[in-house]
């Protein structure tokens, strides 16, 4: 299984997520899956992403502010999932634009730059739409999951 991100790129993306989360109450995760697990073989990429959203604890944030960027390499698909607190401040049209930009980068196998660009864009908007409250805590790890 060939990794699409180097250790340095994974570290850089994790650091970027940490910086974004210092300015917003959102919790962001990136998950890269090379293939579905055997038990998921009949599931769509969206269903697998929804399963990972729950598995990664994204649905348990206090204010429903989880965001997952999920990539399923074997099917050349990705999903952007946002919990109720995010959907309330960022409409579907916003996520469609982010998905289009990611798609352009991913179609050229430029995963790191695509993720970095998307994270920067999401972070900029969330800092305004969902600024971090002083008492807010980092509820989830910032590491990028690749399996």
trRosetta pair geometry for C-beta under 8 A, 3 or more apart (Angstrom, degrees):
i j d omega theta_ij theta_ji phi_ij phi_ji
1 34 5.0 -33 -152 -117 120 175
3 6 7.2 114 113 -87 124 34
3 146 6.4 65 -137 145 94 149
4 32 6.3 -138 44 -172 119 150
4 71 7.9 -86 55 117 154 149
4 73 6.7 -176 -37 -93 137 137
4 109 7.7 -133 -146 -165 108 84
4 111 4.7 45 150 23 120 162
4 146 7.6 -158 39 -138 85 133
5 9 4.3 -130 -168 94 90 124
5 10 5.1 115 125 -59 123 80
5 13 7.2 -33 -160 -4 150 138
5 32 7.0 161 3 -2 118 164
5 111 6.2 -105 -66 104 89 125
5 112 5.8 129 -118 -78 91 94
5 144 6.9 -22 80 110 162 150
5 146 6.5 -152 43 -71 111 152
6 9 4.6 97 50 6 76 102
6 10 7.0 -135 95 -5 41 85
6 112 7.9 -7 21 -75 83 141
7 10 5.6 -52 -148 35 33 114
7 11 6.3 33 153 -18 65 106
8 11 5.7 -54 -148 37 31 112
8 12 6.2 34 152 -21 64 108
9 12 5.5 -52 -144 37 32 114
9 13 6.3 32 157 -18 65 105
9 112 4.5 -79 -150 -113 134 128
10 13 6.0 -56 -148 37 28 108
10 14 6.4 29 153 -19 63 108
10 143 7.4 22 169 -162 102 79
10 144 5.0 -134 -146 52 82 121
10 146 7.0 -92 -103 -7 127 129
11 14 5.7 -56 -148 37 30 113
11 15 6.4 31 153 -19 65 106
12 15 5.7 -54 -149 36 30 111
12 16 6.4 33 151 -22 64 105
12 112 7.8 45 74 -161 128 112
12 116 7.4 -16 127 -96 114 116
13 16 5.5 -51 -148 34 34 115
13 17 6.5 37 152 -21 65 101
13 30 6.2 -50 155 32 135 152
13 112 7.4 -125 -56 -142 115 76
13 115 5.8 -5 -119 124 129 130
13 116 6.7 -110 -97 -80 83 75
13 119 6.9 161 -149 -28 81 160
13 144 5.0 33 93 -44 130 135
14 17 5.7 -50 -151 33 32 112
14 18 6.6 35 149 -19 63 104
14 142 4.8 111 -165 120 77 95
14 143 5.0 -3 -111 -107 128 45
14 144 5.8 -116 -62 -12 86 83
15 18 5.5 -53 -152 35 35 116
15 19 6.5 35 151 -20 66 103
15 142 7.7 102 -69 129 18 138
16 19 5.7 -52 -149 34 33 111
16 20 6.4 34 152 -19 65 105
16 116 6.5 -165 -74 -130 172 74
16 119 5.2 77 132 123 127 147
16 120 7.3 -65 -168 -65 126 73
16 123 7.7 -116 166 -42 88 150
17 20 5.7 -54 -149 36 32 112
17 21 6.2 27 155 -17 65 110
17 28 5.0 -144 -142 83 102 111
17 29 7.6 60 -145 -95 152 33
17 30 7.3 -136 -68 -6 136 102
17 119 6.6 -84 -77 -149 67 134
17 142 4.2 168 95 -161 119 101
17 144 7.9 162 -17 -59 141 81
18 21 5.8 -60 -145 39 28 108
18 22 6.9 38 152 -30 61 99
18 138 7.7 1 -131 -120 76 146
18 142 4.6 -8 -61 -113 81 174
19 22 5.8 -48 -159 19 34 115
19 23 7.6 12 152 -4 60 106
19 123 7.4 22 102 -147 86 153
20 23 6.3 -77 -167 42 37 100
20 24 6.3 -23 159 27 76 113
20 26 7.6 -44 138 73 106 109
20 28 6.3 4 90 17 137 143
20 119 6.3 -120 -44 174 149 93
20 122 7.2 28 -154 96 149 90
20 123 3.5 -106 -123 -111 110 117
20 126 7.0 58 178 64 104 130
20 127 7.7 -116 -156 -55 68 98
21 24 6.3 -78 -124 61 36 78
21 26 6.9 -119 -109 79 75 67
21 27 6.8 45 -117 -109 123 48
21 28 6.7 -143 -64 21 102 95
21 132 7.5 94 169 -85 48 128
21 138 5.9 76 140 -113 138 98
21 142 6.8 -129 7 -94 142 117
22 132 6.6 -79 158 -20 30 164
23 123 6.8 75 63 -176 124 93
23 126 7.5 115 102 99 93 90
23 127 4.1 -15 142 -111 121 106
23 131 6.9 -65 167 -139 65 69
23 132 5.7 -163 166 -6 15 115
24 65 8.0 -168 146 174 97 135
24 123 6.9 -152 -2 -145 132 61
24 126 3.9 19 -116 134 160 109
24 127 5.3 -98 -59 -80 98 49
24 130 5.2 59 -158 95 101 89
24 131 6.3 -89 -108 -126 56 25
24 132 5.4 -85 -56 -50 1 82
25 63 6.2 18 138 49 129 147
25 65 5.4 -73 118 -151 85 178
25 85 8.0 -74 104 146 111 142
25 130 5.5 -106 44 157 89 98
25 131 7.2 48 -13 107 91 29
25 132 5.1 144 -57 -113 66 53
25 133 5.9 23 -75 6 127 85
25 136 4.8 -126 -113 -121 92 151
26 65 4.6 -134 -113 164 51 107
26 66 7.6 140 -167 -98 73 15
26 67 5.7 13 180 -4 120 117
26 85 7.9 -173 -101 105 73 112
26 86 6.3 70 -118 -90 112 108
26 122 7.9 -116 103 155 161 106
26 126 4.9 -59 2 -160 139 146
26 130 5.6 85 -41 98 96 138
27 58 6.8 -172 100 -132 116 72
27 61 5.1 -169 14 -91 138 143
27 65 5.6 105 8 100 81 88
27 66 5.0 -30 73 -102 103 63
27 67 7.0 166 83 22 50 71
27 138 7.6 125 -111 -159 96 59
27 139 5.4 -62 -86 58 144 103
27 140 4.6 89 -173 26 129 119
28 66 7.9 153 -85 -159 29 51
28 67 4.8 -19 -108 69 72 105
28 68 7.9 163 -158 -83 51 32
28 69 7.5 19 -172 -5 95 98
28 119 7.0 118 154 -130 156 94
28 122 7.0 120 -105 116 141 140
28 142 7.6 35 75 -132 81 76
29 56 5.5 175 123 154 173 150
29 58 6.2 -110 19 -82 131 116
29 66 7.3 -9 8 -164 105 95
29 67 7.3 168 26 87 62 56
29 68 5.2 -14 69 -111 96 75
29 69 7.4 -162 97 30 50 68
29 140 6.4 -68 -60 134 112 140
29 141 7.7 62 -106 79 105 72
29 142 7.9 -150 -100 -137 64 32
29 144 7.8 147 -172 -113 64 46
29 145 7.0 15 177 3 110 108
30 68 7.6 150 -96 -161 27 57
30 69 4.7 -15 -113 66 77 104
30 70 8.0 -179 -158 -76 46 36
30 71 7.8 13 -176 -2 87 104
30 115 6.2 47 -127 -150 151 131
30 119 7.9 -53 -56 -74 127 118
30 144 4.4 -20 77 -125 109 91
30 145 7.2 179 96 30 55 68
31 49 7.8 159 69 -129 125 73
31 52 5.2 -163 100 161 170 146
31 56 6.7 -127 -62 -57 133 147
31 68 6.3 -7 10 -167 109 106
31 69 7.4 167 27 85 61 54
31 70 5.0 -5 65 -114 101 73
31 71 7.2 -173 96 28 55 68
31 144 7.5 -178 -84 -169 31 62
31 145 4.4 -9 -116 68 77 109
31 146 7.7 172 -162 -78 46 40
32 71 4.7 -8 -118 63 70 112
32 73 6.9 42 -178 -35 90 108
32 111 7.8 52 -109 -174 137 143
32 144 6.9 28 -2 165 104 104
32 145 6.9 -180 29 95 63 57
32 146 4.3 -3 64 -113 109 81
32 147 7.5 153 88 24 65 49
33 36 7.1 57 145 -81 135 42
33 48 7.0 -103 50 147 165 132
33 52 7.4 -134 -45 -70 130 150
33 70 7.3 5 3 -173 106 88
33 71 6.8 177 29 89 64 58
33 72 5.1 -12 71 -109 105 66
33 73 6.9 -156 94 10 50 82
33 74 7.8 -57 119 8 85 98
33 146 8.0 -168 -74 -150 30 46
33 147 5.9 -11 -117 69 66 81
34 73 5.0 -29 -132 49 46 125
34 74 6.2 73 152 -40 52 95
34 146 7.9 62 -37 179 90 80
34 147 6.9 -115 8 114 90 44
35 72 7.8 68 -126 -166 20 85
35 73 7.4 -58 -55 66 51 88
35 74 4.3 62 -103 -35 70 146
36 40 4.0 -131 -178 94 109 112
36 41 5.8 154 102 -86 131 44
36 43 6.7 171 -145 58 142 100
36 48 5.7 -109 -114 -98 100 147
36 72 7.0 18 -59 -150 80 124
36 74 6.9 -104 -5 55 73 139
36 75 7.9 39 -30 -23 105 118
37 40 4.8 82 55 9 76 108
37 41 7.9 -99 97 -42 45 70
38 41 6.0 -15 -166 -34 40 112
40 43 4.5 -58 -168 30 76 125
40 47 7.6 175 -156 105 97 103
40 48 5.2 72 -173 -100 140 105
40 51 7.1 -134 -107 37 123 160
43 47 4.0 -125 -171 89 104 128
43 48 5.2 128 112 -53 127 81
43 51 7.4 0 180 -15 165 134
44 47 4.7 100 51 5 75 100
44 48 7.1 -139 96 -2 42 85
45 48 5.7 -56 -150 38 34 111
45 49 6.2 37 151 -21 66 106
45 70 7.7 162 168 116 91 115
45 72 4.6 -143 -131 26 106 147
45 75 5.5 -143 -69 80 119 146
45 77 4.0 -94 -79 100 174 141
45 78 7.6 -83 161 -76 138 8
45 79 5.9 173 132 -37 98 115
46 49 5.6 -54 -148 36 30 113
46 50 6.4 32 152 -20 64 104
46 79 5.5 141 -106 -104 60 143
47 50 5.6 -50 -147 35 33 113
47 51 6.5 37 151 -21 63 103
48 51 5.6 -51 -151 34 33 114
48 52 6.5 31 151 -16 65 104
48 70 7.5 173 104 164 86 140
48 72 6.3 81 80 -84 141 137
49 52 5.7 -55 -147 39 33 109
49 53 6.3 46 149 -31 65 101
49 68 6.6 161 -176 111 95 129
49 70 3.8 161 -122 71 104 163
49 72 7.5 -102 -57 -36 93 113
49 79 3.8 -78 -54 63 172 144
49 81 5.6 169 145 -33 114 128
50 53 5.3 -43 -148 24 33 121
50 54 7.0 28 154 -12 61 100
50 81 6.7 158 -89 -108 59 149
51 54 6.1 -59 -159 38 32 105
51 55 6.1 30 148 -19 68 113
52 55 5.2 -56 -137 43 36 114
52 56 5.8 30 163 -16 71 109
52 68 6.8 155 104 -173 102 152
52 70 5.9 135 67 -115 140 129
52 145 7.9 -172 -168 84 122 145
53 56 6.4 -61 -145 40 19 103
53 58 4.6 -80 -170 58 69 133
53 59 6.1 78 137 -41 94 96
53 66 6.9 125 -164 126 94 135
53 68 5.0 -131 -100 -1 86 154
53 70 7.6 -74 -56 -51 85 135
53 81 5.0 -77 -86 107 137 156
53 83 8.0 160 -178 -67 123 90
54 57 7.8 45 175 -67 33 20
54 58 7.1 -81 -72 47 22 86
54 59 5.2 -9 -106 7 66 130
56 68 6.9 128 56 -102 145 126
56 140 7.2 55 152 -155 92 134
56 145 7.0 -130 -102 -11 124 153
57 60 4.9 -57 -169 35 75 119
57 61 7.9 100 141 -48 81 70
57 139 7.8 -149 134 139 119 97
57 140 5.8 173 91 -108 115 110
58 61 6.8 -23 -172 -17 42 105
58 66 3.4 135 -175 180 85 151
58 67 7.7 -145 -155 29 125 16
58 68 5.5 -47 -96 -50 168 113
58 81 7.4 86 123 103 154 119
58 83 6.5 -167 149 -49 91 120
58 140 6.9 20 -91 -87 59 162
59 64 7.8 0 -154 -124 52 74
59 66 6.4 -88 -66 31 32 151
59 83 6.3 161 -114 -106 55 122
60 139 7.7 -159 101 160 84 129
61 64 6.1 160 78 -79 95 14
61 65 5.1 -100 120 45 147 72
61 66 4.9 166 -1 -45 129 91
61 83 6.6 164 44 48 115 165
61 85 7.5 -94 97 24 118 138
61 139 5.1 132 -119 83 84 158
61 140 7.0 -62 -79 -26 103 114
62 65 7.9 -5 62 13 65 102
62 139 6.8 -163 -5 -84 90 149
63 85 4.6 79 137 -98 83 159
64 83 4.2 -149 180 139 74 117
64 84 4.0 -21 157 56 149 91
64 85 3.7 144 85 -16 82 97
64 86 7.4 -128 130 -1 78 72
65 83 6.2 -73 -33 65 6 119
65 85 4.2 -55 -71 86 69 135
65 86 5.8 113 -143 -50 53 87
65 130 6.6 161 -135 172 124 149
66 81 7.7 -6 118 113 96 95
66 82 7.3 172 94 -150 57 42
66 83 4.3 71 46 -16 83 126
66 86 7.3 -102 65 -15 35 128
66 140 7.3 69 -112 -13 101 153
67 80 7.4 -13 -170 -172 91 83
67 81 7.1 164 -155 88 44 56
67 82 5.1 -3 -108 -106 80 78
67 83 7.4 -107 -61 8 49 81
67 86 5.7 120 -71 -94 97 165
67 122 6.9 170 141 -176 163 144
68 79 7.5 14 104 101 99 92
68 80 7.4 165 85 -155 57 39
68 81 4.4 2 53 55 101 103
68 82 7.9 -160 24 -69 64 40
69 78 6.9 0 -179 180 76 118
69 79 8.0 169 -155 85 37 49
69 80 6.0 -9 -106 -107 66 73
69 102 7.6 -166 -151 -113 120 152
69 115 6.7 144 118 -128 155 93
69 118 6.7 113 -106 114 150 143
69 119 7.9 -89 -12 -71 152 84
70 78 6.2 162 89 -160 55 67
70 79 4.5 -8 62 57 110 91
70 80 7.7 -170 24 -76 78 27
70 81 6.6 29 -4 0 119 108
71 77 7.7 167 -154 96 49 45
71 78 4.5 -21 -103 -104 66 101
71 106 7.6 -168 -128 -120 121 136
71 111 7.3 49 -131 -138 171 118
72 75 4.9 8 115 40 113 103
72 76 7.9 -44 94 16 73 14
72 77 5.0 -2 58 66 104 89
72 78 6.9 178 19 -86 67 45
72 79 7.8 34 -6 -4 104 97
73 76 7.0 22 -167 -77 38 46
76 106 7.9 145 -166 146 77 117
78 99 7.6 -179 90 -138 103 86
78 102 6.2 -98 81 136 150 136
78 103 7.8 -155 42 -80 116 69
78 106 6.6 -155 -12 -75 135 169
80 95 5.2 -173 98 -163 139 110
80 98 6.2 95 -93 96 165 122
80 99 5.8 -121 -2 -74 129 97
80 102 7.8 158 -55 9 116 155
82 86 3.7 -110 -178 93 113 134
82 87 5.4 147 106 -55 111 76
82 90 6.8 -88 -177 69 170 118
82 95 6.8 -129 -8 -84 130 137
83 86 5.6 91 57 14 61 103
83 87 7.1 -123 110 -6 28 97
84 87 5.7 -56 -139 38 31 112
84 88 6.4 40 159 -29 64 104
85 88 5.8 -47 -151 24 29 118
85 89 7.4 2 158 2 58 106
85 130 7.3 97 148 -127 100 141
86 89 6.5 -77 -159 46 33 92
86 90 5.7 -27 169 33 76 112
86 126 8.0 -34 -126 -109 96 110
86 130 7.3 -57 -108 -36 63 161
87 90 6.8 -76 -117 63 23 73
89 129 4.4 137 159 165 126 116
89 130 5.5 157 61 -55 165 102
90 94 4.6 -92 -176 64 94 152
90 95 6.8 100 135 -43 112 89
90 125 6.8 78 -102 138 121 132
90 126 7.8 -41 -51 -83 133 76
90 129 6.3 95 -61 127 87 167
91 94 5.5 115 63 -2 63 98
91 95 7.9 -134 109 4 43 87
92 95 5.8 -61 -156 40 41 107
92 96 6.3 47 148 -26 72 104
93 96 5.5 -51 -149 31 34 117
93 97 6.8 36 153 -19 64 100
94 97 6.0 -57 -161 32 32 110
94 98 6.7 28 148 -15 66 105
94 125 7.1 145 -162 -178 135 165
95 98 5.4 -50 -146 38 40 112
95 99 6.1 44 153 -22 68 105
96 99 5.7 -52 -146 36 29 114
96 100 6.5 34 152 -24 62 103
97 100 5.7 -52 -150 31 31 113
97 101 6.7 29 154 -15 64 103
98 101 5.9 -57 -154 37 33 109
98 102 6.3 32 151 -17 67 107
98 118 5.5 87 -167 -142 98 99
98 121 6.3 178 -109 99 95 134
98 122 6.6 50 -118 -68 143 96
99 102 5.6 -55 -146 39 32 112
99 103 6.1 39 154 -26 65 106
100 103 5.6 -52 -147 32 29 116
100 104 6.7 34 153 -22 62 101
101 104 5.8 -51 -155 29 33 113
101 105 6.8 24 153 -10 64 105
101 114 7.3 162 134 -149 77 82
101 117 6.4 -126 153 118 125 123
101 118 6.2 162 95 -83 116 86
101 121 7.2 83 65 -3 163 163
102 105 5.9 -62 -154 41 35 106
102 106 5.8 26 156 -16 72 114
102 114 5.1 93 -139 175 59 114
102 115 7.6 53 -125 -78 100 49
102 118 5.2 22 -75 -69 100 139
103 106 5.8 -57 -135 43 27 108
103 107 6.1 35 162 -29 64 106
104 107 6.1 -52 -148 26 23 112
104 108 7.4 4 155 -1 55 106
104 114 7.5 172 76 -112 67 111
105 108 6.3 -76 -165 45 33 99
105 110 4.4 -99 -172 82 81 102
105 111 7.2 131 134 -92 106 22
105 113 5.7 -151 -148 91 129 89
105 114 2.7 171 99 -83 146 107
105 115 7.9 -146 108 -17 149 49
105 117 6.7 167 -55 36 150 133
106 109 7.2 33 -170 -87 42 24
106 110 7.1 -112 -76 55 24 62
106 111 6.3 52 -110 -93 74 67
106 114 5.5 42 -48 -85 70 179
110 113 4.7 -31 162 46 107 112
110 114 5.5 121 103 -28 82 98
111 114 5.7 -63 -144 40 25 113
111 115 6.1 21 162 -15 65 109
112 115 6.1 -61 -149 39 26 106
112 116 6.1 24 156 -19 64 111
113 116 5.6 -54 -141 39 31 113
113 117 6.1 32 158 -20 65 108
114 117 5.9 -56 -146 37 26 109
114 118 6.2 22 157 -15 63 110
115 118 5.8 -58 -144 40 30 109
115 119 6.1 30 158 -20 66 108
116 119 5.9 -55 -146 36 26 110
116 120 6.4 27 155 -20 62 107
117 120 5.9 -56 -150 34 29 111
117 121 6.4 27 154 -17 64 108
118 121 5.7 -57 -149 38 31 111
118 122 6.1 28 156 -16 67 109
119 122 5.8 -56 -142 40 29 109
119 123 5.9 33 157 -22 65 110
120 123 5.7 -56 -146 37 26 114
120 124 6.4 31 156 -24 62 105
121 124 5.9 -53 -151 30 28 112
121 125 6.7 18 157 -10 63 108
122 125 6.1 -64 -152 41 30 106
122 126 6.0 23 157 -16 68 115
123 126 5.9 -60 -138 41 27 107
123 127 6.3 35 161 -29 64 104
124 127 6.1 -53 -154 24 24 113
124 128 7.4 10 152 -5 57 106
125 128 6.2 -68 -163 41 34 104
125 129 5.7 5 157 2 74 120
126 129 5.8 -65 -124 54 33 96
126 130 5.0 -39 -163 51 76 101
127 130 7.9 -32 -65 64 9 59
127 131 6.1 41 -176 -101 47 73
127 132 8.0 -28 -127 -9 65 86
128 131 7.1 6 -125 -57 10 91
132 136 5.0 -124 -165 49 83 146
133 136 4.5 117 59 -32 77 103
138 142 7.4 -42 -169 -45 130 102
